[in-house]
Amino acid sequence: MKPNKSKIFKIIILSLIMVQATPSYGFLFGFFGRRASRGRFISQNNSRPSNQGQGRGGRVISGQNSSINSNNSINGSGLEEIVGFSNLLKNGNALVERNARGETRSLFIDGAGNLLGATEANTVRQAKEFFLLNRDKFNAGQRQTVDRFLARNGGISDGRFTIDLKNIVVPDEIAAQGPQRSQEFALASLNFLLNTLQTNVRLKIDRVKPDGTIDLDLSRFFRGEALAILKAADPTSACTGKIRLDRLIAFAMDPPNYYKFINAPATRAQVAAAVGIQEDKTTTQGNKLLVGTNPDGEFESGVTRNIRVLEVQSAQRVPGSSCYRSFDGIDRNAPGQQQESRDPRQKGINFTHDAEEWLCLGRNGMMQGFLFNAKGDLLTRAPAEIATGAVGTVGPAVSAIAACLDCHANGFIAGGALKDGGGKQYTDRFNDIPDTNTVFRNTLGTTLTHRDFFTQNATYRQRAVQDSNIFI
């Protein structure tokens, strides 16, 4: 078992992070490359926009249901809102300014990186945040245009930041111990966050200035795109020169932003290849555990309302590391769902599933989380009919990383002694190897029984404890 001090540290720090991870603000093993990018808003047909306007007029856009006046203002009903950006609208593939007077003008980035057409500083600020958050969705040529604008307007970061620790919300029992204790835990949560967003090296930051801020140089630990995104965590930092820790945590733990920070691939196959594990569940044996029903017929899993299968593999590209994943099925009570195919006790290793949760350890011992649908596409959140949060600190929805850490504060779970709602100890009754005579023949013609793919509680638990001890 892990030292009590380590357990308490992680649980409290995770609680601090979860408290900050509210909707109001929303994997880096080091060897993920760029994912395929898709053009958005500038041009989805991969053509570079031309500046047909004059002076600050910007690009003339002929959009459906819209018209362009001589001063390049836009009238019409073809404009779409962009959630979270009050000064920005979308007109087909182009960005449009809507200023405080309600006037709309087309926007264009010139060769020097200026945002032509903008009449307000707030438009430039919002455009900077918008391009930082969506930079990976543009093709290579469009990204160069976006980068010119970001470089011109301070959106490219040199990795130097000042973090303000004073605004973080801490549990009452910590706050009651005084400001020094609150600062210590705020600092610990910052360390935990940074080590979760990059898993190559173990960072330890401890020099807090008298005013409760800390100066960081993260240029050696994060790629340039991640550093640029980090600048968007606190909209007030352009004025204050500081990023509030509570806003940084909320921003980084929002699933879409989290995936951007860690440069997550878009598919399960790409993650498997990058980490070095097998995506096909039939290619590994002796490493799966059925989470079924207890003698009363109740489902053992606290996350799904169906049978669940867990699996562990050694990560070949991260020495000494492991990846755990679950195969989850839709709620058995969901109407119109055929459940027999999802039951390993009937279908053996050929069972089907609807979603997967992956938890992988990085080189620094920190955990990274991913969610996938049955096709293998990356998800930010799992549908409620498939999984719900077991602990509930962050609510019922299972979202990438926040809900993962919520349940796994002490590492990997399975096959051990747990506590029920009344605090009574009981032995978790996972079903071990499913009772089935199903035979599986692999691509080499070898005949395998269902038992060859599954392991037992004690064996799985021993591995889970060993790997949990790595998770700091």
N, C-alpha and C positions, 0 to 999 in steps of 0.2 A: 504494500500500500504506500501511497505517497505521504510525505511528511504533512502533518496537520497544518503547519505554517504555510506550506505551498498551497494546500487546498483552500484555506481561508483567504489567502492573498488572491488567488484566481477568482474565487466566487465573488469577493467584494469588488474587485476591479471589473469583472464582467458585469456586475450589477450597475456599476457606475456608467459603463459604456452603454448598456441597454437603456438606462434612464435617459441618456442623451439622444438615443436613436429614435427620434420621433419623426412623423411624416412631414413636419414643417420645413425641414431642410432635406433631404434624401441622401492575382495569383501570380503572385509573381514568384515562380520558382527560379526565374532568371533565364529560362531558355525558351520562352514563348516568343514567337515572331509576330509580325503584324498579321492581323486577320484581314481577310478580304474586305475591302471598303466599298461602300455604296454611296453614290452621290446623293445629295439632298439639298434642296432649296436653291443652291447656286445654279446647278443644271444637272438633270438626271440623264441627259443624253451625251455626257462627257465632253461637251463643247464649252470652250471658255467664253464667258459673257463678254460682249463688246460694249464699250462706253459710248453710247449713242447720244448722251446728253451733253450739256455744256456746263463748265464750271463745277459747282457743287450739285448740279442737277442729277448726276449719276446716270444709271442705266435706264433707258426707256423700255418699258415692258408693256407689251400688248397682251393683257390677260382677258380671259373670258369674263363678260359682264363688267368690264372696267374700261375707263377711258383716261387718257393722259392729257393734262392741260399744258399750256405753254411753259409754265414754271415747273413742270415735271411732277406736280401733285397728281394723285390718283383719285378718281371718283369711281364708284361702282360697288357691286355686291359680291365680287369674286374674291374677296380677301378673307383669309382664315386666321383665327386666333392661334397664338403659340402659347400654350399653358406656361405660366410662370414668367412671362416676358411681356409686360404691359405695353412697352413701346415698340414691340416687333409684331408684324403680321406676315403671313405668307401669301404670295400671289403666284400661284403655280409653283415654279421652281425658284422664285426670287424672294428676297427679303424686302420688307417695306417698313418704313418708320411711321408710327402714329404718335405725334407729339402731344403735348399737354393741351393744345388748342383743338385737338381732334383732326388735324391735317395729316394726310398720308402722302408719303413721298417714297419713290423707289430708291434703293440703296445699291451702291457699287463700290468695290474695293479697287483703287487704282494701283498703278505700278509701284508707287511709293508706300503702299499700305494704308493710305487714308480711306476713311469710310465716307465716300461722296454721297450727298443727299441727306445726311444727318443734320438736323437743326438743333438738337439738344445733346448735352453731355451724357445724359442718362441713356440715350439711345446707343452711344458708343460703349458705355459700360455694360449694358445688357447684351449688345452684340458680342463683346469680348467673352462674357460668360457663356453665351449660346454657342459660340464657335469652339470654346474650350471643351464643353461637354459633348459636342457632336463632331469633333475633329475627325474621329475614326470613321465616320460615315461618308466622308468625301473621297473621291478618287485622287490619285496622286497629283494630277495637275491642279485640281481644285484645292487640295490641301496646301499646295505652295502659295496659292492666292490667300487662303485663310492665314497661313503662317506669316505672310507679309503684314497683314493687318495686326496680328497678335504681337509681332515684334515691334511694330510701330507704336502700339498702344499699351505696352507693358504686360502683355499676356504671356510672354516667354519668360520662364523663371530661371534664375541662376542657382536655385536650390537653397537660397538663404531666406529663412522665415523667422519671425518673432511670434511665439505662441503665448497667449494670455491664459494663465491657469485659473484666474480668479472666478470665472463665471460658471464653472462646472457645477452641476447639481450633485451633491453627495448624500448618502443615506443619513438619516437623523442621528444614528449612533456614532457616525464619524464626525459629523458637524458638532456634536456635543462635546467632543474632545478638543475643540479649539481650532483656530485658523491654521496653525502649523500642521496639525494632523490632516486637515482637509487638503492642504497643499501637497502633502506627501502622497496622498491617494490620487490626487489629480495628476501628479507627475507619473505615478505608477500606471495610471490609465493611458496616458500619452505614450509611454513606453510599450504598453501592451498593444495599442492601436498600430503604432509604427512597425512593430515586429509582426503584426498580422498582415499588414499591407505589403510588406516585403519579407520573404522568408529565406533569404540567402545568408544573412549574418544576424547575430543577436546584438541589437542596439541597447545601450544603457545610457540614458540621458539623466544627469543629476544636478546640473548647475543652474539653479534658479536665482534670478536677480532679486534684489530687495523689493522691487515693485511687483513681484509675482509673475514676471514674464521669463521666457527662456529663449535664447537665440540658437537657431539650428542651421546647420549646413548639411542638407540632405542630398547634395549633388552626387555623392559617391554611391548612394544606396538606391536611388530611384531613377528610372529612365526619364528623359526630358518631357515626354508627354504626360507622365504622372505628376511631375513637378508643376507643369502648367495647369493641370486640372486642379491641383491642390490650391492654387491661388484663388480659385473660384469658390472655395469653401465658405468664406465670410465676405459678403458684399461690402461690409464697412471697412475692410482692411485697406482699401485704397486711400481712405481718409485717415485712419488711425495708425496704419503701419503695423498692425497686429492682427493675428487670426485668433479668434476666441476658440478655446478648446472645445466647448460644448457644441459650437457650430461645426468645427472640424470633425468631431465624432459623428454627429448626425449626418453630415454630408458624406463622409467616407463609408458609413454603414448602410446607406441607402443602396439597395442591390444593384441598380444600373451603374451607379458611380463606383461601387466596390469592384465590379467586373472590369471597369475601365482602369482603375488603379492597378489591378493585378494583371492587366492585359490578358484576360481570359479568352481562350478560343471560343468559337461559336458552337462547337459540337462536342459531343461525348467522345467521338473517335479521335479528335484532335487533342483533347485533354489526356486521354489514355496514352496516346503516342508520346506526348510531351513528358508525362510522368514516368512512363515505362511500365504500364500494366496492360493486361489483356482485357479488351472490351467485351468479347464474347464470353458469356458465363459458362459455356460448355468446354472451354479450353483449359480450365484450371479445376483441379480436384482437391477434395479434402479440406476446403476452406470456406464452406458455407454453413449457415445455421438457420434452421427454420424457427421463426417466431410465430407460433400457432395459437392454440387455445389451451386453457387450463382444464382440469377435470370437470369443471362446471360449464364448459363450452364458451367461456368468456375469452375474448381476444387478449393475448398477452401484451401486445404493443400498446404503448401509451400515445402513439402518434397516428396510427392508422386504425380504421375499423375493418380490418381484413387481415388475412395471413400476410406475413412479411418475411422476406428472406434477406439475411445479412451475409456479407462476403468480405474477406480481407485478402489483400495481395501485397507483396513486397514491391516497393517502387524501384524499378531497376535503374532509373536515372537520378535517384536521390538516395545515395548510400545510407543504409540503416533506417530508411523511412518506410512507412506503410500507407496504403490507401484503403479505407473502409467504404463500402457502399451498401445501400439498401435497395431492394427491388420491391416496390410498393404497388398495391392494387387499389382500385377504386372501391369506395364504400360498398360493402355487400348488400346494403339496403337500397342502393341507388336503383331506380326503376330501369328496366330494360337491359340490365347488365347480365351477361352470361358468365357465371363465376367458376364453372368447372375448369376452364382453361387456366385460371389464375391459381389453382390449388396444386402445389407440388405433391401433395399426398395422392393425387389422382393422375397428374400428368408428369410427375417426375421432374427432371431438369428441363423438360420442354414447357414448363409453365410460362404463362405470359404475364406481363405487368404493365403498369400505366405511367410510372415515374420512377426516378432514381435520385437518391441523395448521396453525394460523395464527400468524404472528409479525408484530406490528405495532409500528412506532416511534411513541412519544409525542412530545409537544411538547418534552420535555427530552432527547430522543435515546435514551431507554431503551426496552428491548424488553418487550412484553407478549405472553404466549402463551395460546392457546386450543386445545382439542381438541374435535372434533365427530364424531358418528357420521354415517352416510349420510343419515339423516333430518334432520340439522341440530341435534340436541340436544347441549347442552354435556356434555362428558365430563371427569372428573377424571383418568382413566387410559385409555390405549389398550389393547385386548386384545393379548396377546402374539402371537397368530396374525396380527395386522395389522402391528405395529411393535415393535421392540425397540431399546433404547438402543445407539447406535453407539460411544460413548466408554466408558461403563460406570462413571463415577465414582459415580453414584447407583444402579447396578444395572441389570438388563436391562429393567425396565418403563419405558415412556414415560409419564410423568406430567406434568400441566400445570405449566409454567414450570421446574421443577427440571431435568427431562430436556431441555427446550428450551434452557435456558442451558448445560447440560452439553455439547451438541453445537455450540452457536452462540456460543462465547466470543468469537470473532473476527467475528461477524456472520453474513451470509447466504452460503450455500454453493451453488456450482454452476459447472460448466464450466471450472474452473481446474486448475492443476497441483497434484496432491496427492502424499503419500508413502504407499507401501505399507508392509506390516509390516516389511520389511527396510530401510526408509529410502530406497529408490531413488525418484527422481522419475519420474513418468509423467504423461502428459496424460490427464485424465479423458475417457473415451470416451462421453460422453452422445450419444444418437443424433440430436440435433438434430431436424429435422422428420421425422416418421414417414413411411415410404414407403407411401402409400395413395392410392387414387383416390376415396375417399369424398367425396361432395358433401353439403353442408349448406345448407338453405334456411331463412333466418331468418323472423321473423314479418312482415317487410315484403316478403317475396317475393324478397329478394336471394339469389342463389346464391353460396355461398362454398366454396372448397376447403379441405381440411385445412390446407394451408400458411398460409392466412390467419390461423389461430388460433395458430400456433406461431412461435417465433423460433429463433435459432441460438445455439450455445454462446457465441461471442464477444460477441454483443449482450447476452445475458442476464448474462454474467459482468461486463461493464462496468457494468451497472445494479446488480448485487449489490455490487460493490466500492464504488461511489459511495454506496450506502445504508449499507454497513457502516462507512464512514468517519464517518457521523453517529452511529452507536451508540458511546457513550463507554465 
